[in-house]
Every structure is written in structure tokens, then in C-alpha cells.
């Protein structure tokens, strides 16, 4: 087991550690004092139930470098896999234990108890030939409605606007298609289910879709501006919905864009990791986890996991090599960071991070895994 070097940084030290990536000279972020903590809950967050003695979680990861999902024991590595479709990206877990996996040609439905594929739901939208790699067409971000009756999947249509396809989980059919931003890296849902949010990577935006009317509205999220267009690195990737309903979108280990979907206003908060950032997760207590993939400029720091407390204080835990997405254990004590990478690079496994000590260990699993969900303890 390796021990990760933990770098601590409070907001009082932000001015000393923030550095640009060398491509854009952004304006200074707003000071944190005038606005309350972005993850401060509007209602008490119930504590996670403790795991029983000897209980062990199992992960499901989407093998972007292959055509499978892999079941992973965080202590031992891969314990099985099933084929779901080409270059699967995101994975969402339903309350009934079914996993919905966004592959290039359709959404694979996996019964996680029996570990078998029960259906494949083809997309209604044509997204070109079924291919692999960073820019492939097909499914990317994916999420379920809180009641488990709908799946929302962002579909990349190369060279065009993306779409959000809506799947009825009972019939396993696409019922609606809504235009959203370009390359919808991530899809998240409001906690009460009234809206769905698609993060448009190449269009610098979040599209809010009303779950009832399916009417979309675009909200720009570009704390560095949109200079460079499609060639810019400074774009949104993944998001989390905080307990107050606002969306949290990290940028470059320097800025946390806080989007209020009620009016589209973006507030910027400082961050400290100074590295290109992708995947996100929220722990049960509101702690935000953010995956740093590594430098995009000469002064940037390497891969890391940012652990951002609800009051804005951060720990930065270095990681060995690029990673993409992250999930948190049900007790909030452990993070699981996938070693795949949406860009070239990455590795075939998961880094397990003890969020108390900062210790890390790597387990071999899957083929460039991206999306990850945590199954209930057995």
C-alpha cells in the first residue's frame, strides 16, 4: 500500500498557490467572504449508515478502452465483467440495482445481482459510425431520475450539437430527444427531479431541461471566457448538484464555478490544486471530490484528488498518473478514482483513497475505466 503525500490549503492561502495554466490570464476570483458556503445544506444531511463488520463494497466501472463493464473488489481488483457495447463512458445505478451504461451505440442495461446484460437500448439519434476514442459519437454522461423511472443520457453527435435522450426504464425505449450543448460530458439531475442538466463541454454551457415539458434553456459557464473555442482547454467537464440546488463545476484546480440554475448566474470560488480537472463526486456530508488529470501548462501540478470541505477548505492528495472519474463509498470515508482517461493516456485500474489519512493504493481492473458506481455492501 502506498501513502499519498497530502497537501493542505485553506482559503487564506489561496493567493499564494493559485497559478494560471499559461494559456489565459483570467480575472481574479471573487473573494469567498460575501457569499455563504456553496455546499452548505438547506436541510440537514442524514449521516451514512455504518457498514457492518466485514462488509465489502463492489464497484462497477465502464471500460472505455473496451466493450465491457467490470465488477471490482476495491481490495483485490476485478471479479468479473460483462459486455455492454463499444467504448462505454458513463454509468448510472438505479434503485432496483440495474446499472445503465452509456456506450457508443446504445445504453446497456446490466442486472448487477446476476451480472448479466438484460437489454441494449439503441439511441434514436444518428451519431455516425460506431468508433472508439475521445471524440467518438454516442453516449457520454448519464443519470437517472430520483424515482428511477427515467434515464437521461447525453449523446455526442460529432461536429454538431449534442442531444439528451430520455429512456423509460419500464419499457426500455427512448421516449424523447432534446437538443443540448456539444459533447455532453456529464448529465446530472436536480434533487427533486424537476430539471436535468447536461454539461456541454465544447459549447461552454449547461443546458437545463425541464423534466415535465422537456423545454431546454442554455446557461453559459465560462469563468475563463470562451477564447480558443473548440481548441480551448478551459471548458466545463463534470458537475455535482449541491444540497441548495446549485451546480458545482470545477475548472483547472483554480476556480469552482457555482451555477444557480434559477437565474443562470455563475459565482466563482478559488481552488488550490492547479491542475486540469475532470470527474466529481459529493460525499454524504457535502464534501466535494474533484479529479485532477495533470498539467496542461508548464506551471501546472500533476494528477491529484481534491477534497473540498463544505466550508471551502481543501486537501489535495497526489495521484500516480491520469485519472478521470470518482465515486465515494457509502460511509463517505473512501474515494474510488478510475484510472482511465477520456484523452489518450490513463491506465487499467482504480486508485482507492482513504479520505481520512490520504493513503492510496491501486488495484488493476477493467480497460481504461471511466464511469464508476458503488454497489451496496454485501
N, C-alpha and C positions, 0 to 999 in steps of 0.2 A: 504494500500500500504506500503510495506517495503522499507527501504532505505539501499542500499548496501554500505558497507564500501569500499571506493576506495583507493587502494594502488598505488601510483605513483612511477615510477622508470625511470630515464634517463640512457643512456648508460654509463655515467660517474660513476654510482653507481653499475654497473654490478658485479665488483669483490667482492663487499660486500654481494650481495644477492644470487649469484649463488651457488647451493649446489648439490651434486650428490645424486642419489636415493639409494645409498648403495649397488648396485649390480655391477657396473662397475666404474673404476676410469678412466674417459676419459681424453684425452689430452686437454689442454686449447684451447678455440676457437680462431680463428684469430681475431686480432683487427679490428674494423669496419672502421677505417680511410682510408686504401688504396683503398677500393672498394666503388663505389657510392651506394646510397640507392637502395635496391633491388626492391622497388616498384616505383622508380622514373619513370614517364611515358616517353615513347619515343615520344608520341604525346599528346597534351592537352586532359584531360579527361573532357567531357562535364558535366556540372552540372545537377543534377537530377531535373526534373520538380517539382515544389512545388505542394503539394496536395491541392486540392480545400477545402474550408471550409466545415467541416462536413464529408469529405471523410473518408472512413474506409477501410483499407486493410483486406483481408481474407487470412488465411494460409491454406495450405493443408499439413497434416503430415501423414507419413506412420506408421501404428500401428504395430510395430514389435512384440508386445505381443498379437496380434490378427490376423485378416484376412481382415482388412479394411484400408481405408484412412479416416481421419476425417477432416472436414472443421471447422476452428477455427476463432472466432472473438477474437482478442487479448485483448479486454476489458472484454468480457463476457464468453469466453470459447467455447466449442463445439456447433456447429449449425447444424450438420448433418454428416452422414458417409455413405460410400458405400463399399461393399465387393469387394476386388481385388485379393485375393489369400493369401496363408499361409505366415505368418511372413514377411510382406513387409519391405524392408530395405531402398533403395534409391528411390527418386522421382525426375523427371525432368519435367520442364514445357516447352511446345512448344509455338512458336509464335502464333499458332492458338487457344491457350487456352486449348489444351489437355495436361493432365498430364500422364506421363509414369512411371509406378511403378514396381520396381524390386521385385517380390515376389519369393517364393521358387520354384514354378512350372512353372512360366512364367511371362511375363510382362503384367500387367493390363493397359488398356487404358481408361482414365476417361475424359469424357466431363465435364469440370469444370463449364460450364454455366448451364447445365441441371442437374449436379450432378448425373450422371449415368455412369456405365461401358459400353463401346461400343464394346470392344473386349478383348480377352486374347491371347497373342502371346506365345505359348509354346517354350521352349528352344529346340534347336537341340541337345544339349549336355546332355547326361545322367549324372545326379549328385546324384543318389541314391534315397532312399525313401524320400518322402516329409515330413520333420520334422520341428521342431522349435528350437530356442536357438542359442547360439553364433556360433556354428560350423556347422549349418545346410548347406546343399548344396543349390544351386540355386543362384538367382540374388543378387548382392550386390550394388556396385557403378553403376551409370547410368548417361548418359549425351546425349544431342542432338548436332548434327552438327549445326553451326551457321545459315544455311539456312533452318533448320527444316526438311530436307529430310531423315536423318538417325538418328537412336537411337543406341547408343553404350552401352552395358550392360556387366559388369564383372560378370562371373558366377563361383562360388566356386564349385570345384569338390573335395570333402573331400579326403584327403590323396594324391592328385595329383596336377599337375599344373592347374591353372585356365585357363579360356578362355574368350576372348572378342567376344560376338556375335553382329552382325550388323543387324539391322532391318530396312527395307524400310518402312517409315512412310505412304506411299501411299497404299502399298499392305498389310501392317502389316504382313510381312513374314520375317523370318530370311534369309538373303542372303549370309552371310559369317561367318566363325568361325576362330578365330586366337588364338593361344596359348600365354598366358601371365603368370604372376607370380602367386604364391599361395595366395589364399584368396584375391581377388581384392577388397579391401575395398572401393576404390574410383575410378572414371573414370572422367577425365576432357579433354577438347578439346582446342587445340591452337586457338587463337582468330581469325585467318584467316581460320581455319578448316583444315589445311593441315596435322595435326597429331592429334592422340588421345593418351592419356596417362592413363595407368592402373597402380594403385598403388598396388604392391604385398606385402601384409602385412607379410606373413610368409616366403617370399623369399628375403626380404630386398632390394626391387628394384622397379623401374618404367619401364614398357615396353612401348616404343614409337611405335605406329603403323601408318605407312603411310596411309593416308586416300584414296590415289589413288591406290597404289599397294597392300596395306594391309600387307606389309612386316614389321615384328616386329624387334626391337632391344632392348636389355636389358641394363639398366643402374643401377648399384648398388647405393643405397642410404643408407648408414650405418654409420652415424657420430660417433657412439659408437663401431663400429665393429659388427661382427656377432656372437660373442661368446655367447653360450647358444642356438643357433639355434632356433628350433621351440619353445623352452621354454623361450626364451628371451622376456622381456617386451619392449626392446628398438628398436622398429620397426616403419616403416612408417605407417601412417593411412590414412589421408586425405591430399589433396593438392589444391592449387589455382594457376592459371596462371596469373602472373603479367603482367602489360602493356608492359614490354620489352620482353615478351615471356618466361621468366624463371619461373620455378615451385618453389613454396614455400611450404615446408613440415616441420611443427613444431615437435620437439621432447622434451618431458619431461619438458616443461616450462623452458628449459635451452639452447636449440640450435634450430636455424632455419636453416635447410638445404636448400640452394638455388641451384637448379639444372638447369644448362644450357643444354637444350636438343640438342643443336647444336653439342656439343662435349662430353656430359656426365659428365662434370666437376661439382663437388659439392663444394660450398663455405659455410662455417658455420658462422652464426651470433649469438651473445649472445641473450638469452631471460631471463626473470626475474620471471616468475610465479612459477617455481619449483614445478610442478605438472604434472602427466601423462596427455597427451593431445590427443584429437581426432579431432572433427569437426572444419572446417574452413569456412570462407566467406570473400569476399572482398567488402568493401563499395565503392560507386561511386567515392570517392576521393582517392582510393588506400589504405585506412586503412584496415589492416588485423585483422580479428577477429578469435580467437582460443579458443576452449572449453577445459578447464581443468577438467578432470574427478575426480581428487582426488589423494591421495598418493598411491605410490607403494613401498615406503620405509619409514622408521621411521622418517626421517627428512623432508619429502616432505610436501608441503602445501595442503590445501583442494581444493575442486572444485572452479572453477573461470572462468571468461571470460577475456582473454587478449585482449586489444585494442591497436594495434601496429600502430603507425602513419607512414606515408611514410618515415620520417627521422629516424625511428628506435626507437624513444621514446615510452614507454609503460605505460599504466594504467592497473592494474589488479583489476577486480571487483569480489569480492567473490560471489559465488552462494550457494544456500542451497541444498546440495545433488548432486549426479552424474547427468551429462547430456551428450549428445552425439553430436548432430549436431547444426548448427546455420545458420540462414538466416538474411539478413539485409533488412530493409524497403527501399522502392524505393527512399525516400528522404535522406537516409543514417543516420537518427537520432535515429533509434531504432533497437535493435537486438532481434531476437526470437530464444531462445535456447531450444531444445527439451529435455524433462526430461527422455526419455527412455535411455537405456544403452545397448550396444552390449554385455557386460558381465552381469552376474547376478546383480541385483540392479536396481536403477532408480525408476521413479515414473510416474504417468499417467497425464502428462501435459506439459505446456510450461512456461518458465520464460521469461517475457518481460523486456528488459533492456533499459532504457533511456541512450543513449550513451553520452549525454551532462552532465547530473547530476550524473549518476551512480545509480539512483534509480531503483529498481526492483519490479516486482510483478508477482505472479504465477497465472496461470489460469488452471483449470482442463480441460483436453482434450485428447481423444484417449486412447490407451492402450500401454504404453511404447513406445511413438513415437520416431522414429529415424530421417528419412529424412524429410525435410521441404522445401517448396517453398512458395513464396509470390505472390498472385494473384493481378492483377491491382486493384487500388482503385475503389470503386463503387460510 
